[in-house]
């Protein structure tokens, strides 16, 4: 009796401990099950901003510029999820750009590799790369919406954004067309003459002189 009595408390303790461990595991697993998984959260897969105007979305919205005060290219994708044509206007930073998007279609802005993309260049960006500029996005028409959004400014230090930088337009000679033949500068060498032309010219001149003497 005494031996049996002394063995029961350790068994009871082990049972209590096992029950406590099981309860704790159930609580922890329940918390994990109820919490939202981060992999299921929506996210923007680029450094650009994204806004929703009902069933119209403006995604991957950013500006690429070398520095504050330099030109910048607007980059975005306007997605129309409706069955009707939609018109979106983007203003700010000297912009007043309207984009018409067909039903169930997407219009790209500032995509160098897309021949159908719109090219929208800002004359001078007010913020340096790494900062935000305020743009206003308007969905026009019935049920239209207006949103103000901070749009990131990026430069070409990241290889994937270098092609988006605005490039200088080709320069031409004042008063002339690009690619037109250029005349020699004053004091420069005269155009060369073919040897055959020099021979014919000299022969003609000599013949003329002889005829004059006769």
Beta strands, then each sheet from edge to edge (+ up, - down):
strand 1: 49-53
strand 2: 56-65
strand 3: 72-80
strand 4: 86-92
strand 5: 95-101
strand 6: 105-109
strand 7: 121-122
strand 8: 132-139
strand 9: 145-154
sheet 1: 1+ 2- 3+ 6-
sheet 2: 1+ 2- 9- 8+ 4- 5+
sheet 3: 1+ 2- 3+ 7-
end
